[in-house]
Amino acid sequence: MRRFSQVSAAVLMVPLLAGTALASLFPDVPATHIHYKEIDSLVNAGVINGNPDGTFDPAAPVNRAAFLKMLYKAKGKEPDPTSVRCFKDVIPDSWYEPFVCDAAANRYVDGYPDGNFRPAQAVKRVEALKMITTVFDIEVDEIDALAKEIVNFVDISTSAWYTVYLYTAFNKGILPIPGQDGARFYPDKELLRSEAAAYIYNALNVEIREARQQPVTQSSSASANNDDTSDSGQSGSAQSSASDSTEVAVSFPFERSGKFTAKRPYAFVFDIGSPTTAYIKVDLATSGKVSCRLYLLASTGFSDEYFLGHQEGNSCYIHAALNPGAYQLQLQPTVADATFSVEASVKAGDGNDGFREALGLPKNTPRSAVLEVNDIQDWYSFVVRKEETMTLDITNALEIDCIVYAMKDVDLYGFSGPSCGQSYLYPPGTYFVAIGRSIASKASQKTYTIQLR
């Protein structure tokens, strides 16, 4: 997880992306082509190019390396020239080496079990969607009941690893594109050059639309409201910026209130100096829902340890045993311009509330437990010594939420990851499992059994 940054210069090419159509640049992309506007705009922006013979070849597949380069150019990112020798099949000093290796260093992409990246392999539709969200820093939406209405293709399961990216793409307007609006999505189908242009064009306009919704100034009443709540450990500049910034520095514990801009995320950053058990409650003052997520930030800005809050009504709760470090609490509403309040305090838990308190989970040894009233999550851990196919079973799967976390010592190649209830080839390394409620109130008890077999 990266901290929020300003919209890149590449996205602010509004006149170009929204401009009127020009004469066709390619004989095989006439003005009647279903993706003419997108291809024309991105070619003029220098994001994509034609072939030496003057054609564009819109029906040709895009390989993994070429698609990465397109995304970097569209986003205005420059690969680190020192990022080299990342995969054994990435040719040294090739045109694509800096793009692939920089993407690998930033964890935008992964390799395969054999140590290869397969740069010349055609990128699949769902792989492309995940690359777009990672390279463009697009917030991935949580799967909820609405997903079943939006992602209603007959060949898509809501439990598939890629469904969150597909759902996000539809929710944010990256999809649908012309030609991909039938009863099937064909997730493993090769992405064509014209389709890649449409994906990228729409992804750029996600940020353009959000930038246009960002007000130039904030009302004085909103600023005064945020300034009224003081924090002895907070600098004046951070304190006064709550109304015009998506990221606010605070000292833990803290209480804050604020207002979302449209549906844009809002974040609080703070440090934890010693092991602490934190209780966080987020309330919306209006109807709607709010998600809350807490990330332990590594020096790279990414996080191996993070907590997904329990949503209930118009509130979100986190009760987590935290290791020392820098944290980011990220909030996002389902309704625009909602006001909210946050209370983050120290509160003892049941001794199994996070990564540092996780109970060991031996293979083939079922564990039965109870999520007590107001207990947000239970945690377990296991270590894989050698690559092995296993299944992590959980009873009462309709009411119990189960998330598997792979730590940094795990080489998760490709785009898939382990899921509860599904057979998976686990690479060696350390794993954690969070057990919570998927639909039930935290005021109820829930019994479950977990087993790794």
C-alpha positions as CSV (number, residue, x, y, z in Angstrom):
1,M,0.0,0.0,0.0
2,R,1.4,3.4,-1.0
3,R,0.7,6.7,0.6
4,F,-1.4,9.0,-1.5
5,S,0.2,11.3,-4.0
6,Q,-1.0,14.0,-6.3
7,V,-2.5,13.1,-9.7
8,S,0.3,12.6,-12.2
9,A,1.0,14.9,-15.0
10,A,0.1,12.2,-17.5
11,V,-3.4,12.1,-16.2
12,L,-4.0,15.8,-16.6
13,M,-3.9,15.7,-20.4
14,V,-7.7,16.5,-20.3
15,P,-7.9,18.5,-23.6
16,L,-6.0,15.7,-25.4
17,L,-8.0,12.8,-24.0
18,A,-11.3,14.6,-24.4
19,G,-10.5,16.3,-27.6
20,T,-12.3,16.0,-30.9
21,A,-11.3,13.2,-33.3
22,L,-8.6,13.9,-35.9
23,A,-8.1,12.2,-39.2
24,S,-7.2,8.6,-38.9
25,L,-3.5,8.0,-38.3
26,F,-3.6,4.4,-39.4
27,P,-5.1,2.7,-42.5
28,D,-6.3,-0.2,-40.3
29,V,-8.0,2.0,-37.7
30,P,-10.6,4.0,-39.5
31,A,-12.8,6.5,-37.8
32,T,-15.5,3.9,-37.6
33,H,-13.4,1.5,-35.5
34,I,-15.0,0.8,-32.1
35,H,-11.8,2.0,-30.3
36,Y,-10.8,4.7,-32.7
37,K,-11.1,7.6,-30.1
38,E,-9.0,5.8,-27.5
39,I,-6.3,4.7,-30.0
40,D,-6.2,8.2,-31.6
41,S,-5.9,10.0,-28.2
42,L,-3.2,7.7,-26.8
43,V,-1.1,7.8,-30.0
44,N,-1.2,11.6,-30.0
45,A,-0.2,11.5,-26.3
46,G,2.8,9.3,-27.1
47,V,1.5,6.4,-24.9
48,I,1.3,3.9,-27.7
49,N,2.8,3.7,-31.2
50,G,2.1,2.2,-34.6
51,N,4.2,-0.3,-36.5
52,P,7.1,0.6,-38.8
53,D,4.9,-0.2,-41.8
54,G,2.5,2.5,-40.8
55,T,-0.2,0.2,-39.5
56,F,-1.5,-0.2,-35.9
57,D,-2.6,-3.9,-36.0
58,P,-5.5,-3.4,-33.5
59,A,-6.4,-7.1,-33.4
60,A,-2.9,-8.2,-32.4
61,P,-2.4,-9.4,-28.8
62,V,-0.3,-7.3,-26.4
63,N,2.5,-9.0,-24.6
64,R,3.2,-8.5,-20.9
65,A,6.3,-6.3,-21.4
66,A,4.7,-4.0,-24.0
67,F,1.6,-3.5,-21.8
68,L,3.8,-2.6,-18.8
69,K,5.6,0.0,-21.0
70,M,2.2,1.4,-22.1
71,L,1.1,1.8,-18.5
72,Y,4.3,3.5,-17.4
73,K,4.1,6.0,-20.3
74,A,0.4,6.7,-19.7
75,K,1.0,7.3,-16.0
76,G,4.1,9.4,-16.6
77,K,6.3,7.0,-14.6
78,E,10.0,6.7,-15.4
79,P,11.5,3.3,-14.6
80,D,14.6,3.3,-12.4
81,P,17.5,2.6,-14.8
82,T,19.3,0.7,-12.0
83,S,16.5,-1.9,-11.9
84,V,18.0,-4.7,-13.9
85,R,18.5,-8.5,-13.9
86,C,15.2,-9.2,-12.2
87,F,14.1,-12.4,-14.1
88,K,16.2,-14.9,-15.9
89,D,14.3,-14.6,-19.2
90,V,14.5,-10.8,-19.2
91,I,17.2,-10.1,-21.7
92,P,19.9,-7.7,-20.3
93,D,19.9,-4.3,-21.8
94,S,16.7,-5.0,-23.8
95,W,14.2,-2.2,-24.3
96,Y,11.8,-3.7,-21.8
97,E,14.2,-4.6,-19.0
98,P,13.9,-1.4,-17.0
99,F,10.1,-1.4,-17.2
100,V,9.8,-5.1,-16.1
101,C,12.4,-4.8,-13.4
102,D,11.1,-1.6,-12.0
103,A,7.6,-3.0,-11.9
104,A,9.0,-6.1,-10.1
105,A,10.9,-3.9,-7.6
106,N,7.7,-2.0,-6.9
107,R,5.7,-5.2,-6.6
108,Y,3.4,-4.2,-9.5
109,V,4.0,-7.6,-11.1
110,D,5.4,-11.0,-10.1
111,G,7.2,-13.8,-11.9
112,Y,6.5,-17.5,-12.3
113,P,7.7,-20.5,-10.3
114,D,10.5,-21.2,-12.8
115,G,12.0,-17.7,-12.2
116,N,10.7,-16.3,-15.5
117,F,8.6,-13.3,-16.3
118,R,7.6,-14.3,-19.8
119,P,7.7,-10.8,-21.3
120,A,6.7,-12.0,-24.8
121,Q,3.6,-13.9,-23.5
122,A,0.3,-12.2,-24.3
123,V,-1.2,-10.5,-21.3
124,K,-4.6,-11.8,-20.2
125,R,-7.6,-9.5,-19.7
126,V,-7.7,-10.0,-15.9
127,E,-3.9,-9.7,-15.7
128,A,-4.1,-6.4,-17.5
129,L,-6.7,-5.1,-15.0
130,K,-4.5,-6.0,-12.0
131,M,-1.5,-4.3,-13.7
132,I,-3.6,-1.2,-14.3
133,T,-4.7,-0.9,-10.6
134,T,-1.2,-1.4,-9.3
135,V,0.7,0.8,-11.7
136,F,-2.0,3.5,-11.6
137,D,-2.4,3.3,-7.8
138,I,-6.2,2.8,-8.2
139,E,-7.9,1.8,-5.0
140,V,-9.3,-1.8,-5.3
141,D,-12.9,-1.9,-4.2
142,E,-14.1,-4.5,-1.7
143,I,-16.4,-7.2,-2.9
144,D,-20.0,-6.8,-1.6
145,A,-23.5,-7.7,-2.6
146,L,-23.4,-5.1,-5.4
147,A,-20.6,-7.1,-7.1
148,K,-23.0,-9.9,-7.9
149,E,-25.1,-7.4,-9.9
150,I,-22.1,-5.8,-11.6
151,V,-19.9,-8.8,-12.3
152,N,-22.7,-11.1,-13.6
153,F,-20.9,-12.9,-16.4
154,V,-21.6,-16.6,-16.6
155,D,-17.9,-17.4,-16.7
156,I,-16.9,-15.4,-13.6
157,S,-17.0,-16.5,-10.0
158,T,-17.1,-14.0,-7.2
159,S,-14.6,-16.1,-5.4
160,A,-11.9,-16.0,-8.1
161,W,-8.7,-14.1,-7.3
162,Y,-9.3,-11.5,-10.1
163,T,-12.9,-10.7,-9.3
164,V,-11.9,-7.8,-7.1
165,Y,-10.0,-6.2,-10.0
166,L,-12.8,-6.9,-12.4
167,Y,-15.4,-5.4,-10.0
168,T,-13.2,-2.4,-9.4
169,A,-12.8,-1.9,-13.2
170,F,-16.6,-1.8,-13.6
171,N,-17.2,0.3,-10.5
172,K,-14.7,2.9,-11.6
173,G,-15.6,3.1,-15.3
174,I,-12.6,1.3,-16.8
175,L,-15.1,-1.3,-18.0
176,P,-17.1,-2.0,-20.0
177,I,-15.6,-1.3,-23.4
178,P,-17.2,-1.9,-26.8
179,G,-16.7,-5.5,-27.7
180,Q,-16.6,-6.8,-24.2
181,D,-20.2,-6.5,-23.2
182,G,-21.6,-10.0,-23.8
183,A,-22.8,-12.6,-21.3
184,R,-19.2,-13.9,-20.9
185,F,-16.1,-11.9,-20.1
186,Y,-13.4,-14.6,-21.0
187,P,-11.0,-13.6,-18.2
188,D,-8.1,-15.7,-19.7
189,K,-8.4,-14.3,-23.2
190,E,-5.5,-12.4,-24.7
191,L,-5.9,-8.6,-24.6
192,L,-5.8,-7.1,-28.0
193,R,-3.9,-3.8,-28.9
194,S,-7.1,-1.8,-29.5
195,E,-8.6,-3.2,-26.2
196,A,-5.5,-2.2,-24.3
197,A,-5.9,1.4,-25.6
198,A,-9.5,1.4,-24.4
199,Y,-8.5,0.0,-20.9
200,I,-5.8,2.6,-20.5
201,Y,-7.9,5.5,-21.8
202,N,-10.7,4.7,-19.4
203,A,-8.2,4.2,-16.5
204,L,-6.7,7.7,-17.1
205,N,-10.2,9.2,-17.1
206,V,-10.9,7.6,-13.6
207,E,-8.4,10.0,-12.2
208,I,-9.5,12.9,-14.4
209,R,-13.0,12.5,-13.2
210,E,-11.9,12.4,-9.5
211,A,-9.6,15.4,-10.1
212,R,-12.5,17.4,-11.5
213,Q,-14.5,16.6,-8.4
214,Q,-11.8,17.9,-6.1
215,P,-12.8,21.5,-5.0
216,V,-10.3,24.3,-5.3
217,T,-11.1,25.6,-1.8
218,Q,-12.8,24.3,1.3
219,S,-15.5,26.1,3.3
220,S,-14.3,28.0,6.3
221,S,-16.8,26.1,8.5
222,A,-15.3,22.7,7.5
223,S,-11.8,24.0,8.3
224,A,-12.9,25.4,11.6
225,N,-14.6,22.0,12.5
226,N,-11.3,20.1,11.9
227,D,-9.2,22.7,13.7
228,D,-11.4,22.5,16.8
229,T,-10.1,19.0,17.6
230,S,-6.6,19.4,18.9
231,D,-3.8,16.9,19.4
232,S,-0.8,17.8,21.5
233,G,1.5,15.7,19.4
234,Q,0.4,17.1,16.1
235,S,2.1,19.9,14.2
236,G,0.1,22.9,13.3
237,S,0.5,22.4,9.5
238,A,-0.8,18.8,9.7
239,Q,-3.6,19.9,12.0
240,S,-4.9,22.6,9.7
241,S,-4.6,20.5,6.6
242,A,-7.4,18.0,7.5
243,S,-10.0,19.8,5.3
244,D,-7.8,20.0,2.2
245,S,-5.7,16.9,2.2
246,T,-6.4,13.2,1.9
247,E,-3.6,12.4,4.3
248,V,-3.4,13.8,7.8
249,A,-0.6,13.2,10.4
250,V,-1.8,12.5,14.0
251,S,-0.4,11.1,17.2
252,F,-1.9,8.0,18.6
253,P,-4.3,7.8,20.4
254,F,-6.5,10.4,18.7
255,E,-10.0,11.6,17.9
256,R,-10.8,13.3,14.7
257,S,-13.7,14.4,12.5
258,G,-13.8,15.4,8.9
259,K,-15.6,15.3,5.6
260,F,-14.9,13.2,2.5
261,T,-14.5,14.9,-0.8
262,A,-16.8,13.1,-3.1
263,K,-15.9,9.4,-2.5
264,R,-12.2,9.9,-2.3
265,P,-10.2,8.1,0.3
266,Y,-9.1,9.9,3.5
267,A,-6.1,8.7,5.5
268,F,-4.5,9.3,8.9
269,V,-0.9,8.4,9.5
270,F,0.7,7.9,12.8
271,D,3.5,6.0,14.6
272,I,3.3,3.2,17.2
273,G,6.4,3.1,19.4
274,S,5.8,-0.1,21.3
275,P,3.5,-3.1,21.0
276,T,0.0,-1.8,21.4
277,T,-3.6,-3.1,21.1
278,A,-5.6,-0.4,19.3
279,Y,-9.4,-0.1,19.0
280,I,-10.6,2.1,16.2
281,K,-14.2,3.1,15.5
282,V,-15.2,5.1,12.4
283,D,-18.8,6.6,12.2
284,L,-20.5,8.3,9.3
285,A,-22.8,11.1,10.3
286,T,-25.1,10.2,7.3
287,S,-26.5,7.1,5.8
288,G,-24.2,4.9,3.8
289,K,-21.2,2.7,4.6
290,V,-17.6,3.4,5.3
291,S,-14.6,1.0,4.9
292,C,-11.6,1.2,7.2
293,R,-8.2,-0.4,6.7
294,L,-5.1,-0.1,8.8
295,Y,-1.7,-0.7,7.2
296,L,1.8,-1.1,8.7
297,L,3.9,0.7,6.2
298,A,7.3,-0.6,5.2
299,S,10.1,1.7,4.0
300,T,9.0,1.0,0.5
301,G,5.5,2.2,1.2
302,F,4.0,-1.3,0.9
303,S,2.5,-3.3,3.6
304,D,2.7,-7.0,4.5
305,E,0.6,-6.5,7.7
306,Y,-2.8,-4.9,7.3
307,F,-6.2,-5.1,9.0
308,L,-9.5,-4.9,7.1
309,G,-12.2,-3.3,9.3
310,H,-15.6,-4.9,10.2
311,Q,-18.4,-2.9,8.6
312,E,-21.7,-2.7,10.4
313,G,-24.4,-0.2,9.6
314,N,-22.7,3.2,9.0
315,S,-19.7,2.3,11.2
316,C,-16.4,0.4,10.8
317,Y,-14.4,-1.2,13.5
318,I,-10.8,-2.4,13.9
319,H,-9.4,-4.1,17.1
320,A,-5.8,-5.0,16.4
321,A,-2.6,-6.0,18.2
322,L,0.0,-3.7,16.6
323,N,3.7,-4.1,16.2
324,P,5.8,-0.9,16.4
325,G,6.1,1.1,13.2
326,A,4.4,3.6,10.9
327,Y,0.7,3.1,10.2
328,Q,-1.8,4.5,7.8
329,L,-5.6,4.3,8.6
330,Q,-7.4,4.6,5.3
331,L,-11.2,5.4,5.1
332,Q,-13.5,5.4,2.1
333,P,-17.2,6.0,2.0
334,T,-19.9,4.7,-0.3
335,V,-21.7,8.0,-0.4
336,A,-20.2,11.3,-1.6
337,D,-19.3,14.2,0.7
338,A,-20.1,12.3,3.9
339,T,-18.9,13.6,7.3
340,F,-17.3,11.2,9.6
341,S,-15.7,10.8,13.0
342,V,-12.8,8.6,14.2
343,E,-11.9,7.4,17.6
344,A,-8.6,5.5,18.0
345,S,-7.7,4.4,21.5
346,V,-5.8,1.7,23.4
347,K,-8.1,-1.2,24.4
348,A,-7.1,-4.6,25.6
349,G,-8.3,-7.5,23.5
350,D,-8.6,-11.3,24.0
351,G,-4.9,-12.0,23.2
352,N,-5.5,-13.1,19.6
353,D,-6.1,-9.8,17.8
354,G,-3.3,-9.6,15.2
355,F,-0.1,-10.8,13.6
356,R,2.0,-10.7,16.8
357,E,-0.7,-12.7,18.7
358,A,-1.5,-15.3,16.1
359,L,-1.9,-18.9,17.2
360,G,0.0,-21.6,15.5
361,L,-2.0,-23.7,13.0
362,P,-0.4,-27.2,12.6
363,K,-1.3,-29.2,9.5
364,N,-4.2,-31.7,9.8
365,T,-5.1,-30.5,13.3
366,P,-8.5,-28.8,13.4
367,R,-9.0,-25.9,15.8
368,S,-12.4,-24.9,17.0
369,A,-13.0,-21.5,18.5
370,V,-15.6,-18.8,19.1
371,L,-15.6,-15.2,17.9
372,E,-17.0,-13.7,21.1
373,V,-19.2,-10.7,21.3
374,N,-17.3,-7.6,20.1
375,D,-14.3,-9.7,19.0
376,I,-13.5,-8.4,15.6
377,Q,-11.0,-11.1,14.4
378,D,-9.1,-14.2,15.4
379,W,-5.6,-14.8,14.0
380,Y,-3.6,-17.9,13.1
381,S,-0.2,-18.6,11.5
382,F,1.7,-21.4,9.8
383,V,5.0,-21.9,8.0
384,V,5.4,-23.9,4.8
385,R,8.8,-25.6,4.6
386,K,8.6,-26.8,1.0
387,E,6.2,-26.2,-1.8
388,E,3.0,-28.2,-1.1
389,T,-0.6,-28.3,-2.3
390,M,-2.9,-27.7,0.7
391,T,-6.4,-26.5,1.5
392,L,-7.3,-24.2,4.3
393,D,-10.8,-25.2,5.4
394,I,-13.2,-23.1,7.5
395,T,-16.7,-24.1,8.7
396,N,-19.7,-21.8,8.5
397,A,-18.2,-20.2,5.4
398,L,-21.3,-18.2,4.7
399,E,-21.0,-16.2,8.0
400,I,-17.3,-16.5,8.6
401,D,-14.8,-14.4,6.6
402,C,-11.3,-15.9,6.1
403,I,-8.3,-14.1,4.6
404,V,-4.9,-15.6,4.0
405,Y,-1.9,-13.2,4.2
406,A,1.4,-14.2,2.5
407,M,4.4,-12.6,4.2
408,K,7.5,-11.1,2.4
409,D,9.4,-14.4,2.6
410,V,6.8,-16.0,0.3
411,D,7.4,-15.8,-3.5
412,L,3.8,-15.4,-4.8
413,Y,4.5,-15.8,-8.5
414,G,2.0,-14.8,-11.1
415,F,-1.3,-13.0,-10.2
416,S,-2.9,-15.6,-7.9
417,G,-2.8,-16.0,-4.2
418,P,-4.1,-18.5,-1.6
419,S,-7.8,-18.4,-0.6
420,C,-9.6,-20.3,2.1
421,G,-11.6,-23.3,1.0
422,Q,-9.6,-23.8,-2.2
423,S,-6.7,-26.1,-3.0
424,Y,-3.6,-24.1,-3.6
425,L,0.1,-24.8,-4.3
426,Y,1.6,-23.0,-1.3
427,P,5.2,-21.7,-1.9
428,P,7.6,-21.9,1.1
429,G,7.3,-19.1,3.7
430,T,5.2,-17.6,6.4
431,Y,1.4,-17.2,6.3
432,F,-1.2,-15.6,8.6
433,V,-4.9,-16.2,8.6
434,A,-7.5,-13.7,9.8
435,I,-11.0,-15.0,10.8
436,G,-13.8,-12.5,11.1
437,R,-17.6,-12.1,10.5
438,S,-18.7,-11.8,6.9
439,I,-22.3,-10.8,7.6
440,A,-23.1,-11.2,11.3
441,S,-23.1,-8.4,13.9
442,K,-20.2,-8.1,16.2
443,A,-22.8,-8.3,19.0
444,S,-23.2,-12.0,18.3
445,Q,-21.1,-15.1,18.9
446,K,-19.9,-17.2,16.0
447,T,-18.4,-20.7,16.3
448,Y,-16.1,-22.0,13.7
449,T,-13.5,-24.7,13.0
450,I,-10.3,-24.1,11.0
451,Q,-8.1,-26.8,9.5
452,L,-5.1,-26.8,7.2
453,R,-4.9,-30.1,5.3
